[in-house]
Amino acid sequence: MYVCSCFGVTDKQVKEHAAAGACTPRQIASVTKAGTDCGSCVRTIQGILGRGACPRRELLEKGNAAAVLAADPELVEAA
């Protein structure tokens, strides 16, 4: 099923990126552009992501920002 018709992103793609560590709609948008045009899919993406465990969020809450940066090369480049 298409989640984002603007960029042709499917629920399967969102789930794959979530399994790879994307925990928020913004992180999904950074790899797929979903939610960056009309924005109507953001709530659907939030629903797919749910409120489950997020490895990055858990590391940040434990004060281990270095591990989060090491796990995400895009964040290192932006820093």
C-alpha positions in Angstrom: 0.0 0.0 0.0 1.3 3.5 -0.8 1.8 5.6 2.2 3.1 8.7 0.4 1.7 9.2 -3.1 3.8 12.3 -3.6 7.0 10.2 -3.7 5.7 6.7 -4.2 6.7 5.4 -0.7 5.0 2.2 0.5 4.3 0.9 3.9 6.8 -1.9 3.3 9.6 0.7 2.7 8.6 2.6 5.9 8.7 -0.7 7.8 12.1 -1.6 6.3 13.6 1.7 7.3 12.1 1.4 10.7 13.7 -2.0 11.1 17.0 -0.4 10.1 16.7 2.1 12.9 14.5 5.0 11.8 12.3 5.9 14.7 10.5 9.1 13.7 8.7 10.4 10.7 11.5 12.9 10.2 14.1 10.0 10.0 11.8 8.3 7.5 11.6 11.6 5.5 15.4 11.9 5.5 15.7 8.6 3.5 12.5 8.6 1.5 11.3 12.2 1.3 7.9 10.9 2.5 6.0 13.6 4.4 8.1 16.5 3.0 5.7 17.6 0.2 2.0 17.8 1.1 2.4 16.1 4.6 -0.8 14.1 4.5 1.1 10.9 5.1 2.9 11.9 8.3 0.2 10.6 10.6 0.1 7.3 8.7 3.9 7.0 9.0 3.5 7.7 12.8 1.0 4.9 13.0 3.3 2.5 11.2 6.2 3.4 13.5 4.0 3.2 16.6 5.3 3.9 20.0 7.6 0.9 20.2 11.1 0.8 21.4 13.6 3.0 19.5 17.2 2.0 19.8 18.4 5.5 19.1 16.0 7.1 21.6 17.0 4.6 24.2 20.7 5.4 23.7 20.1 9.1 24.0 18.0 8.6 27.2 21.0 6.7 28.6 23.3 9.6 27.7 25.1 7.8 25.0 25.0 10.3 22.2 28.3 9.1 20.8 26.8 5.7 20.1 23.9 7.3 18.2 26.3 9.4 16.1 28.4 6.3 15.4 25.4 4.4 14.3 24.2 7.1 11.9 26.9 8.4 9.4 24.5 11.2 8.3 24.4 12.6 11.8 28.2 12.6 11.9 28.4 14.5 8.6 25.9 17.1 9.8 27.8 17.7 13.0 
